[in-house]
Amino acid sequence: MRYVWTEGEEATLKRLAGHMSRGRIATIMGRSEQSVKAKAVKLGISLEHNRNHWTAARLAEIAKRRSAGEQWGSIAAHMGVSLVTCQKAYSRAVCAQRKRVGSQFDEAVSALGEILAAHAVGSDLSASIMGSFMARRDIFVQRVRALDIEGEDDDAES
């Protein structure tokens, strides 16, 4: 039996295409794989599934929605992935960002140390400046860890 595709279903297919397998899309949409494939061909949509579909833009969207207080379940549904997949992608992105920023911060600390040494700044002043710089790094690390913990606490919400 044939069922007419609604505009909403077509929009959902376009959003999910390429982000999950044809079988998963069919299950989510309550349609057969053949039906999904035929509609994709008709719409000119590729169903080529790329498991590593987490572009910087998609990860930024997750972060933006989390910052706005949106629940994990809602974000996952919008992104067309499971709640766990969404949380893991976000967590990996946060960890990668933390590493990038941490290494940049460490490079800045080294550069500051070299500058202070090159200008023969007194050891008391040098220690004071470095201490202030490291205190700010500690605050940064605490804030990033709070983001990770915040995400873990929300598991039960969705």
C-alpha positions as CSV (number, residue, x, y, z in Angstrom):
1,M,0.0,0.0,0.0
2,R,1.3,3.5,-0.9
3,Y,1.3,6.4,1.6
4,V,1.7,9.9,0.4
5,W,4.7,11.7,1.9
6,T,3.9,14.9,3.7
7,E,6.1,18.1,3.5
8,G,7.1,17.5,7.1
9,E,8.2,13.9,6.3
10,E,10.2,15.2,3.4
11,A,11.9,17.8,5.6
12,T,12.7,15.2,8.2
13,L,14.2,12.9,5.5
14,K,16.3,15.8,4.2
15,R,17.5,16.6,7.8
16,L,18.4,12.9,8.6
17,A,19.9,12.0,5.2
18,G,23.6,11.4,5.5
19,H,23.6,11.4,9.3
20,M,22.3,7.9,9.9
21,S,21.7,4.7,8.0
22,R,18.7,4.3,5.6
23,G,17.4,1.5,7.9
24,R,17.5,3.8,10.9
25,I,15.8,6.6,9.0
26,A,13.1,4.2,7.9
27,T,12.5,3.0,11.4
28,I,12.3,6.5,12.8
29,M,9.9,7.6,10.1
30,G,7.8,4.4,10.2
31,R,8.4,3.6,6.5
32,S,10.1,0.9,4.6
33,E,13.8,1.2,3.5
34,Q,12.6,1.0,-0.1
35,S,10.2,3.9,0.4
36,V,12.9,6.0,2.0
37,K,15.3,5.2,-0.8
38,A,12.7,6.0,-3.5
39,K,11.8,9.3,-1.9
40,A,15.4,10.3,-1.5
41,V,16.1,9.5,-5.2
42,K,13.0,11.6,-6.2
43,L,14.2,14.5,-4.0
44,G,17.8,14.2,-5.2
45,I,19.0,13.5,-1.6
46,S,22.0,11.3,-1.0
47,L,21.5,8.6,1.7
48,E,25.3,8.0,1.9
49,H,25.8,7.6,5.6
50,N,28.9,9.2,7.1
51,R,29.3,8.1,10.7
52,N,31.5,11.1,11.5
53,H,28.9,13.7,10.7
54,W,29.8,16.0,13.6
55,T,30.8,19.1,11.8
56,A,31.9,22.2,13.8
57,A,28.5,23.8,13.0
58,R,26.5,20.8,14.4
59,L,28.6,20.7,17.5
60,A,28.3,24.5,17.9
61,E,24.5,24.1,17.6
62,I,24.5,21.5,20.4
63,A,26.6,23.9,22.6
64,K,24.3,26.8,21.8
65,R,21.2,24.8,22.7
66,R,22.7,23.5,25.9
67,S,23.7,27.1,26.9
68,A,20.2,28.2,26.3
69,G,19.0,25.5,28.8
70,E,17.5,23.1,26.3
71,Q,17.2,19.5,27.5
72,W,19.4,16.7,26.0
73,G,16.4,14.8,24.7
74,S,15.1,17.8,22.7
75,I,18.5,18.5,21.3
76,A,19.1,14.9,20.3
77,A,15.7,14.8,18.6
78,H,16.4,18.0,16.7
79,M,19.8,16.6,15.6
80,G,18.3,13.3,14.5
81,V,20.5,11.2,16.8
82,S,20.0,9.3,20.1
83,L,20.4,11.1,23.4
84,V,23.6,9.2,24.2
85,T,25.1,9.9,20.8
86,C,24.4,13.6,21.2
87,Q,25.9,13.7,24.7
88,K,29.0,11.8,23.6
89,A,29.6,14.1,20.6
90,Y,29.3,17.1,22.9
91,S,31.6,15.6,25.5
92,R,34.2,14.8,22.9
93,A,34.0,18.3,21.5
94,V,34.3,19.9,24.9
95,C,37.3,17.7,25.7
96,A,39.0,18.6,22.4
97,Q,38.3,22.3,23.0
98,R,39.7,22.0,26.5
99,K,42.9,20.4,25.1
100,R,43.3,23.1,22.4
101,V,42.7,26.0,24.8
102,G,44.8,24.3,27.6
103,S,47.7,23.9,25.2
104,Q,47.3,27.5,24.0
105,F,47.2,28.7,27.6
106,D,50.4,26.7,28.4
107,E,52.1,28.2,25.4
108,A,51.1,31.7,26.7
109,V,52.5,30.8,30.1
110,S,55.8,29.8,28.6
111,A,56.0,32.9,26.5
112,L,55.2,35.1,29.5
113,G,58.0,33.4,31.4
114,E,60.4,34.0,28.6
115,I,59.4,37.7,28.3
116,L,59.8,38.2,32.1
117,A,63.2,36.5,32.0
118,A,64.3,38.5,28.9
119,H,63.4,41.8,30.6
120,A,65.0,40.8,33.9
121,V,61.9,41.4,35.9
122,G,62.5,40.9,39.5
123,S,61.8,37.4,40.8
124,D,59.1,38.7,43.3
125,L,57.2,40.5,40.5
126,S,57.7,37.7,38.1
127,A,56.3,35.2,40.7
128,S,53.4,37.5,41.3
129,I,52.5,37.8,37.6
130,M,52.9,34.1,37.0
131,G,50.7,33.3,40.1
132,S,48.0,35.6,38.8
133,F,48.1,34.0,35.4
134,M,47.9,30.5,36.8
135,A,45.0,31.4,39.1
136,R,43.1,32.5,36.0
137,R,43.9,29.2,34.4
138,D,42.5,27.3,37.4
139,I,39.3,29.3,37.1
140,F,39.0,28.4,33.5
141,V,39.6,24.7,34.2
142,Q,36.9,24.7,36.9
143,R,34.4,26.3,34.5
144,V,35.1,23.8,31.7
145,R,34.7,20.9,34.2
146,A,31.4,22.4,35.4
147,L,30.2,22.1,31.8
148,D,31.1,18.4,31.7
149,I,29.4,17.8,35.0
150,E,26.3,19.8,34.0
151,G,25.9,17.5,31.0
152,E,26.2,14.4,33.1
153,D,23.6,15.6,35.6
154,D,21.0,16.1,32.9
155,D,21.0,12.4,31.9
156,A,18.0,11.8,34.2
157,E,16.1,14.8,32.8
158,S,15.3,13.3,29.4
